[in-house]
Amino acid sequence: FRRGTTRRMEEEHELMDLDPENSSSEDDSPKSRARSARGSKRGSTPFNVGVLLVAIAFMVVSFAVGLLIGMKALDSSSPRPPSVPSGFNWGASVKIGGKDVPVVDWLDENMSASNIKRNLLFLTEKPHIAGSDENKRLAEAIYQQWKEYGFDEVELKNYSVLLSYPNESNHNVLELQDETGQVLFSADTAQEPPLTPGENDSTVASPFNAYAGVGNASGRLVYVNFGRIDDFFYLTNNLSLDLNGSICIARYGQIFRGDKAHLAGKFGCVGLIIYSDPEQYAPRDGPPVYPDGPSLPEGGVQRGSLLITEGDPLTPGIPAIDGVYRRPYSEVIAEEAVPAIPVQPISYGDAIHFMSQLTQHEAPPDWQGQLENLPTYFIAQEESNSNSTYIEVNNFQEERMIYDVVATIYGTVEPDHTVIMGNHRDAWVFGAVDPNSGTAALMEIARAFSELRKDDWRPGRTLVMCSWDAEEYGLVGSTEWVEDKGKFLGASTAAYLNIDSGVSGPEFFSAQASPLLYELIFNATKMVKCPNPGFNTVYDEWLAHTNRSYNGTTLPDIGDLGSGTDYTMFLQTQGITCSSMSYTNATSYAVYHSVHDNFYWMTNFGDPDFTHHLATALVWSKTAILIATTPVLPYNPRDYANALNRIFSNLQNEYGSVLQEQSISLSYLEGALQCFTEASIALSNEIPVAIATNHTSAENVARIINDKLMSIERAFIHDEGLPGRPYFKHVVFAPSSVNSYAGASFPGISDSIFDAMHSGGSWDEVRRQIDIVRVHVRYAVEIMNQPALKYVS
């Protein structure tokens, strides 16, 4: 085994030696190759300094002569780009009163919490569900504002997509009935009780789950905890319960609601009820319920989509533009992108009436909740209890127009490379937290950028700001735009920076990101004053609240990318480096997707002085500015190597013994990861040289390194997609197959192992998925090791 491992390691180390002069080295052992990689010119200075100095002089003279000839040749009537500075001005500073002021510092003095508050009040005046007239009005208002700001381009891009709505003239029904069909209790499915001014609005959509199966069902009730795969396994394996024909009731939390519905159908349930348990949303020892506090009142209901694919369900993989083929909805159901069974959300005030019917099989301790007057949760009805639960869903699907707003500020040096900032605008009701705390921040950032433009400022790279529509239904607006732009985005986008719920609580900053962005986000948070007492910067507070060890150094914890928000298709189909960030609490905000997520909640409990909104906006905008104005992209490939090694270690710890029993080796993958680590070190050593180089050919050097840095993420895109999930193509990070909110690392490997262990899947598929990851790691190594810098002149 050890000899075999050495041979495989040697094969992987061949990727490190792309210099023909070194290919005939007498000592071809792994140790020798490692020493060669660390000690070669690629690991220190990538080209001869003398040659470089001659090249500098030649390029400067050539550039000056060429510039003079070009200027003379231009007719005075020839069009010129507006405000394009001469030379290579990357826009890191702006002229204020004759002085150069760093843009990241200028933002501190020119962005306002009060402006963000005013924006949020405007955005949350009325409910604005996707496809509604009100959400279109907001899109048009943002479009008009951005046009007035004088950005180079502002687009109002529309797509015709299939959305789902409650039938307001025939409300859904959820009843507890006796054996004769007599109604014992009927849940309120028409309206949440309004508790503050403005909530009693006729345009508030009734509580519903979008894309739930239409129809009715009746059956005995079964409690399935959070509706996770392990919960269903406990019921069927440990308790030997037959769930076929049951109506199951699950509490919100832990996993995406669409996965709850998918699993309920898989295990034979004919209907699903979802409620918000007080343990998560109004704990006994927690703060008061709304309107006296931030917790969910007993009548509050969480809405939400059940679609487990992304984008318009009728046009997968292509944009929902005029003339494209739209498949029948029956195909969407057949591929299990939406549930076939009826699903209805209810309040915990109503849930007690159903849960109290369960008196058989005491639930395990971690299944217990805090419903009032129900000290112990049980799982099933006694045989003597002949009552049944009746569910009827009358929702309807309809094609409607949605609107993305996209504004562009072109760069001066690399206008073909873009930094995209995005947030969605649509909300299930008023959306003060989700999503308009982020929208309000984006609007203030756009205003600040317009002020910079008045001083003739431009970034080196192009900045794009996006207000997405229909995210709540399944990331529809952003997915359609990515499908519309397609390969152009993959070729041109340096980063996509997302914010969904910008502020859901005031406790600490939180981020999820590609490992390439870790160091950059740390640096951006160090530049922003902490809005909470006791800490100097956002970084200091973040480090104190959530941290982990990175190769022995304690740093703030940045989460892995999963799904559930608009970066998904940028990462999953184009391999674009992404991030998402917010200010939040240790517990999720309780009024999520309810009528109570409104301006009153935010101004009384979420962020009354809007300083956390401002801090989030500053971190977001400074991150974008640093990418857009730094000649060499401020990415750290060594952080990606550390993340890959962490993921591999977790894979070994969790599944190593299982794989060994199947004679499946991870040694080839381990060798590829070692090569990735060495290549990332070599590339990182090249970057300071490029930054220090200050002459015309420096742009060539920067471009070569930037192409490498941008291509690392692209290397992990597998065109075939993940097993059973062709829309998700990233072999390192993707949403979990059983929880679309959470990130899964090496998802193809972990999914295939799970299927082999629990669902009769093939262990050969596990072998194949391991090889796919290994090959894509090799692609990334080859990109980083490409020796083009040696030949720059």
N, C-alpha and C positions, 0 to 999 in steps of 0.2 A: 504493500500500500504506500509506503513512504517513497519507494523508488518511482511508483506510478505518479505520485503527487509531484515529485521533482520534475518528471518529464512534462507534466501538464503546466507546471509553473514556468518551465523554460519556454513552452509554446506561447504563453501569455506575455512573457517578457520580450519576445521578439517584436511586439508592438512598440516597445520603447526605442528600438534602434532603427530609425528611419534614415540615418545618415549613411550613404553608400560607403564612405571612407571607413566607417567603423564596422561594416558588415562582415569583414573577414578577420575579426579579432580572434587571436589564438585561444584565449580563454573564454569559452561560451557558456560558463556556468551561470546560474541565477545570481550568485553573489557578485560575480564579476560584472554582469549586466547592470545590477543595481548600483555598483560603485561607478560604472561608466556613466549611467544616467545622472547620478548626483554630481559627478565631477566634470561632465562634459561642458562644452561651450553653451549648450542649451540651458544648463543649470545656472550659469552666471551671466557673462556678457555674450549676447547672441551674434555679434559681428565685430570685425576688427575696428578698433577705434580710429586708427589712422585713415583707413578707407572712409570711415564715416565723416571725418573732418573735411576730406577732399570733396566728398559728396555734398556736404553742407554748402560749401562755397559755390560749387557748380550749380546747385539747385536754387540758391538765393539769386544768383545772377540771371539764371534762365527765367526764373519767375518774374523778376523785375522787367527784363526785356519783353517777355511775353505780355506782361500787363500793359506796357506802354503801347506796343503794337496793337493789342486788342482794343484799347481805349480809342486810339486814332481811327481804327477801322469802323467803330460803332457810329452810325448816323445819329444825330441829335434827336431824331424822332423815334429811335429804336426803343422798345419797351424795356424797362429795367425793373428788377425785383425791388419792392419798396423797402427802404431803410436797411439795405444789406451793407454791413460794415466792410471795409477793406481788410485784407489779411484774414487771419483765422481767429475771429472773436467768438469765443464759445458762449458768451453771455452770462458768465458767472458773476459779473458785477454790472451795476447800472450807474450812469452818471447822474449825480444829484448835486446841484450847486457846484458843478465843476469837479466834484470828487467821485472817485470810484467806490461805490458801496456794494458789498457782497449781497446778492439777491436774497440769500438765505437769512441775512440780517435785516434787510429791508422789509421782508415779510412780517417780522416781529412787530414792526412799528406801523404797519399798514393794513393789518387784518383785524377785524373787530368782532368781539362776542355779541355786541348789540346788533350788528348787521345779520349775524347768523340767526339770532332770535327772531328778528323781523322776517327773515326768509322762512323760518319754520312756521310762524303764524300764518303767513300767506299760503304755504303749501298744505296746511292741515285745516283750512277753513271748512272744507267739505270732504265727504268720502270720495275716493278716486280710484276705484277698482279698475283694473286693466280693461280696455274696451269701452269704457264709459265716456260720456261727453265731458265730464269734469277732468278726467285724466288727459284727454285730448287738449282741453283748455290750458292745463298746466304745461303740456308739451309746447304749445304754441306760444305761451308767455315766456318760457325759457328760451325758445328759439328767437323770439323777437328781442329779448334782452341781450342775448349773445350777438345778434346781428348789430345792435346798437353799440356794443363794445368794440366793433370794428375788427373782429377776428378775420383772418384771411379767408376762411370758408366756414359757413354754418349750414348744416343740412338738417332737414326734417325728413327722415327716412321712414317710409311706412311699409308694413307687411300685413297681409291678410292671413290670420291664423285662427285655429280652432280653440275657442275658450269655453269654459263651463260656468253655468250660473244656477242659482236656486230659482225655482218657480215661485214667484211671489204671489201668484194667484192660486196656487195649489201647493201649500207648504208640505215639507217632508213630515213623516209621522213616526213617532217612536212610542210604543205603548207596552204596558204590562197588562196582560189579559189572563182571565181565569179560563178554565177548560171549556166554558161555554162561549168564549169570545167576548165576555163582558169586560169592559175597560176598567182596570183597577187604578191605573195611573197613566197620565200622558205627559211626556216631556215637552217643554216649551221650545219648539224648533223655529218659531217665527221671529223672535226678537229677544235680544238681551235687555234686561231692565235698564233704562237710562238713569244715570245717577248724577250727572252734572249737565249744566247748560250746553246745548249743542249736540248731545248724544241722541236726542229724540229726533233724528233726521230721517225723512221718508226714503232717502236714497241709500241708507245703510243696508247692505246685503244681509239677508237672514243667515244665521250660522249654517255652514255647509262645508263639505269636502269636495273640491273640484275634481271632476272626472270620476266620481263614485259611480258604481254600477246603478243603473236605473231599474227600478222594479221593487218587489216586496218579498219578504221572507218572514217565516215564523219558526221559532224553535226554543229549545231549552237553553238557558244562559250558562256560560262558562267564563270565569275570570282568567285572563291570560297574562296578568301582570303588565309589563311594558310591551308585550307582543314581539319579543325578540326570538330569534331562532332557538336559543337555549331555553327560553320559557316554554315554547311549544314542545321541545324535546323532553322537558321535565314532565309535562302533562301526558305525553304519549308513551314515553319510555318508563319513567319512574312510577307514574300513577296508572298507567295502562288505560287512559281515557280514550274513548272513541269520539273525536270531535266532529265527525260527519253529521251534517244537519243542524249543528249548534249555531246559536248567535253568541259571539264572543264579545266581551267587554274588556278593553285595555285602557291603561292610563297613558296620557301623553308623557313623552320624555324618553331619553336614552337613545332612541333611533328615529329615523325619518318616518313620518306617519304613513307614507306610501309603502314603505317596507312592511309596516304592521299589516296593512291591507293585503299586500301580496302574500305574506306568510299565512295570514288567516285563510285565504282562499286555497293555498297549497295544502293546508292541513284539514280541509274539508268543511270549514265553517261557511255558513250561507249568509252571514251578515256580521258587521262589526260596528260596535259603539266605541267611541273614544272620548274620554273625559279628562279634565285637568284635576289631579288629586291634590288636596290641600298640602300634603307632605312636600310637594315640589312648588306649589303656587300660592299657598297661604298657610304656612306652617304655624302650629300652635304657639311656638316660642319665637315667632318672627314678627315683623312689623305689622301694623294694622292693615285691614283691607281697604281698598279704594271705596269711597273718595277720601277716607281719613288717613290712608297710607298707600304704599305702592303695591300691596299684595292683591291678588285676584279676588273679587267678591264672589259670593256663592252663585250668582247668576251669570258670571262671565263665561264666554265660550271662545275657544281657539278655532278659527277657520284655518284652511290650508289645502294645498293641492296634494293629490295622490299620484301624479304622473312620475314615473321612475326613470323615464328617459328625459332628454333635454331638448327644448325647442318645440316648434309646432309639431304636434303628433302626426299630422297628415303628410308632412314633407320632410321626413328624416334625411339628413345629410345634404339637403339642398335648400336654398332660401325660399321662403314663401312669397315669391313675387308673382306677378301676373303671368298666366299661361303655363305654369309648371303643373305636373301631374300631382294630384292629391288622392291618396289612397283612401279606401273606405274605412270608416271608424271600426268596423268589425275586425280589420287586420290589426288595429292598435290593441284591441282587446285580446285577439288571438296570440299576439306576441307578448302578452302580459305586461305591456307598458302601463296599462291602467287596470284596475280591478274589475272583475265581472260581478262582484257581489256588492250589495248596497252598504254604504258606510255613512254614519252620521255622528257628528260631534255634539256633545252636551255639556252642561255645567256640572260642577260637583254637587250643587244643590239638588239637581235632578238625579245624579248618579246614585245617590244613597238609596233611592227607591228600588233600583234594580239590584244593587250589590247586596241589599238586605235579604234578598231571596236566596242567597247562597249560604248553605249551612253544612255542606259536606266537604271533607278534605280540607282541614285547616291549612291555610297558605303558609309557606316558609317565612321566616322572619324578614327576609329582604323583599318579600312580596307585600308586606303590611303597609298600610297607608294611614291617613288621618281623617277619613270621613267622619263627620260628627255622629255620635251615638252608634258607632260601629267599632267597638274596641278590637274586634278580631275579624280579619278578612278570611273568607272561605272561598273555595274554588268552584264548586258545583252545587246544583240543587239536589236535595234529597229525592229519592224515587217517589216519596209520598206527596211531593210538591208538584201539582199538575199545572201550575201557572206557566205561561209561555211569554216570550218577548216577541213583539211584532215590529218590524221595521219596514218603512216604505220611503223610497227616495224618488222624487219627481224632478230632479235637476234636468237641465237641458244643455246641449252643446250647440254652439253657433259660431260661424266664421265672422270675425270682426277685425277691424283695422286697428293696428297698434302703431306707435310712433316713437322712434328713437331720435334724439337730438344730438348732433355731433358737431363740435366746433374745433377748428384747427388753427394753430399758430405755427407757421413753417419755420424751420431752423435755417441757420445761415451756413453751417459747415457740412452737416450731414442731414439735409432736409429729407432724404430718403429713409432715414431711420427715425422711428417714432417712439414716444413715451406716452402711453394711453392711461388716462385716469377715468374710472367709470363708477357709476352708482345707479341703482334703479329708482324710478320715480313712483311707480304704481304701488298701491297699498290695498290690503283687504278692506280697511275702513279708513280711518284718518291717518294712521301711520306716522305718528310723531317720532317714535323710535325707529321702527322698521317700515320704510327705509329713509324717511325724510330728514332724520338727524344727519344722515350722510349727504342728502340732496342739498340741504341748507348750507352745509360746509362747502360743497362743490360750487354752489352759486357764489359764495364769498371768495373762493379761490379764483373763480373766473373774473370777478370784479377786480381783484388784486392784479391779476395778469393783464387786464385791460389798462390799468393804471401804469403798469410797467411799459406797455406798448406806447403810451403817450410820450414816454421819454426815449423813444426809438430803440427800445430793448427788444432783442430777439434771442431765443436760446440757440445753442449749437445744433441740437437735434429738434425735430418737430414735436410739439406738444399737442395732444388731442384730448378733449374732454367730452365724455359721453353721458347722457341721461337715458338710461334704458327703460323700456316698457315691458310689462307682462313678466317680470322676473318671478313673481309669486306663483305663477302657474307652472313654472318649470324652466326658468332662465330663458324665456322665449325670445325677448327682444335682443339680448346680447348674442344668443345662439344664431338667430337669423342673420344678424349683422356679420358674425364670423363666417357663417356659411356663404354669405353674399360676397365678402371680401376674399375669403379663401386663402389661396397661396400667397397673395399680396401681403397679407398680414404676417404669414410665416417668414417671408423674405425680408420684411421691413421693420418689424416691431422689436424694439429693444426690451420693453417691459410693459406689462399690464398691471396697474395698481388699482385695486378695488377697495371700495368701502361700501358696506351694506348698511347695517345699523351702526351709525357712527358713534352714538353714545346710548348705551342701554343701562348705564350705571356709572357712578363716580369713583369706584374703588381703585382701579388700576388699568393701565394700558395693556392691550393684547394684540398679538399678530400671528398670522400664519403666512408662510412664504416658502418659495424655493430657497434651498440652501445658498444659492449664489447671492441672495440679497440679505442674508443675516447681518453681516458686518455693516452694510449700508444702513439698514434700519436701526441698528444699535447707534450708529453715528448720528442719524437724524433725530432720534429721541434724546440724545445728549445735547442737542441744540435747542430744545424746547423747554421752557420753564414749566415745572410741575404745578398744576392747579390746586393740588392738595398740600396742606401744611406738613412740614417735617422733611421735605425732600427738595433738593435744588432743581433737579430735572426730571422729566418723564422717565428717563432711563433709570435713575436712582430708585424711583418708586416701583417701577416694573421689576427691577432686579430683586427688590425686597419682597415682593409678593409672589412671583413665580419665577423660579430659576432651575437650572439643571447644569450638570458638568459637561463641558465640551473639552475633551482631552485634558482633563484635570483642572480646567479653568471654569469658574462659576460665572455664568452669564444668564441674562433673562431667557426664559423659555419661549421659543418660537414654535408654534404648532406646525404639523405637516398639513399639506393642502389636501382637502377632501373634495366636497362639492357643496351644493346648497346655496351657492351664490355665483355671481356673474363672471368670475375668473375661469370657471370650469372649462368652457369650450376653447378659450385661448390656450390653456395648458394642455387639454386633452386631445385636441385635433391639430394644433399648430406647434406645440412644444415651446410656447412663449413663457419666459420667466415671469412669474406672477407673485402677487402678495395681496393680503387683505388685513385690515387693521381696525381697531375700535377702542373706545373706553368702555369698560364693563364692570360687572360685579362678579364675585366668586359664584353666585347663583344666577341663573338666567332670569331676565326680567319677567314678572309674573303676568302682565297684561298682554303678552305676545299675541298678535293677530286678533285681538278682541276690540270691541268698540271703545274700550277704555285706554287704548294706546293713542293718546291724543295730547293736545297742547297743554291741557290742565295737568295731566300726569307728568309731563316733562318739566313744566315750570314749578311744580310743587314737590316732586320726588326725584326725578331723573337727573336734572342739571339746572337748578333754578337760575344760576347766574351765567350759564352757558360758557363757562371757562373751560370745561372739558371738551365741548364742541370746538372751541378755538384751538386747544392743544392738539386735538385730533387733526384738525384742518392744517395746522402748522407742520405736524409730522408728515402728513400725506403730501403736502405741497413741497416741502423741503426734500423729501425722498425723490419726487419727480424732478425737481430742479437739479439735484445732484446728478441724476442720470442724464438729464438733458444738457447739462453744461460742463461735464467733465470729459475731456478728450478721450481718455481711456476709461471705458465703463467701469464703475466702482464695484465690480463683482469679485468675489473671492472663491475660486474653484476648490481651494483646500477645504472650505466648509462643506462643499458637496461631497468630497471624499470622506470627510468625517461622518456625514449623515449616512452615506452608503455603508460604511463600516458598522455604524450603529444598527442600521436596519439588518445587515447580515448577521450581526451578533444576536439580535432578537430572533431572527429566523432559526439560527442554530439552537438557541436555548429552548425555543418553543417546539420545534419539529425535528431537531437533529436525531433523536433516538428513533422517531417514527420513520424518518427517511432511511436511517441505517438498517432498520428491519426490512426495508424494501430494496436494499442494496443500491440506494440512490446516493451518489456522492455530490457534495457541494464544492469539491476541491478546484474544479475548473473555474467556477464562479469566483471562488476566493482568489485564485490567481489573477483573474481579470480585474478584480477590485484592487489588488495590490498594484497592478499596473496603472490603474486610474489614480491611485494615491500618488505614485511617483510622477505621473504626468502632470497632475495638478500642482505639485511642488515646483516642477520645472517651469510650467507656465507662469506661476506666481512670481518666480524669480525674474522672469522676463518683463513683467509689468513695470516695476520701478525704473528700469532702464528706459522704457518707452515714455514714462511720465517725465523723466529728467531730460529727455531729448527735446530741444527747442529750436527747430528749424523747419524748413518747408517739408522735408521728407519725414518729419515727425508725424505728419498726417497719414502717410503711407504705413508707417510703423503702427500707429494707433488703429488704423483700419484693419490691419492684419490681426492684431490682438483682439480687437472688438468682434471681428467675424468669428474668431475662435470662441470667445466668451458667449456670444449669442447662440452659437451652434451647439454648445454643450447640452442645453435642455432639449434642443431639437433631436439630438441623437437618441433620446429615449422614447421617441414616437414609433410605435409598431403599427404599420399600416393596416394590418389585419384586425387590430383591436384585441381587447381582452376576451377570454373565453365567454361566449354567450353575451358579450357586451361590446359590439363592434364600434359603438360611439365613443368608448373610452380607450385611448390608445397609448397612454403613458405607462411604461413598464415599471417605473419606480413609485410614482404617486398616483393614486386614483381613489374615487370613493369606494368604500367597502361594498361588496355585493349584497350584504344583508343590512347595511345602514348607509344610505346615500349621503348623510351629513358627514360621517366620519371618514378620515383618510385611511387607506390601507397601503402599506408599504410592500413593494414587490407583489402587487395585487394579483397578477396572474399566477404566481407561485402559491400564495396563500389561498386563493380561491380554489385552485385545482387540488391542493392538499385537503382542504375542507370537503370538497366533493368526493374525493377518493375515500376519505374516512367515514363520511356520513351518508352519501347519496349514491353510492355505487359507481363513482367516477373511476377513471383509469389512472393507474400510477404512471403509465407511459406519458399521459398528458402532463403529469407533474414534471417528468424528465424534460419534456419538450419546453415547458414554461421556464424551467431553470436555464435551459440553453438559450431561449429567446432573450432573457435578461442579460446573460453573459455576452451574447453577440452585440447587444446595444451598448453595453459598457465598453466593449472593444471599439465600437464606432466613436464613442466619446474620447477614448484614448487616442485614436488615430487623429481626430480633429485637433486635440491639444498638442500632439507631437509633430504636427506638420511643420517642416523646417523652413518656411518661407522667409522668416526674418533674416536668415543667413545671407539672403541674396538681394536684400534691399539696397538700392543705390541712389 
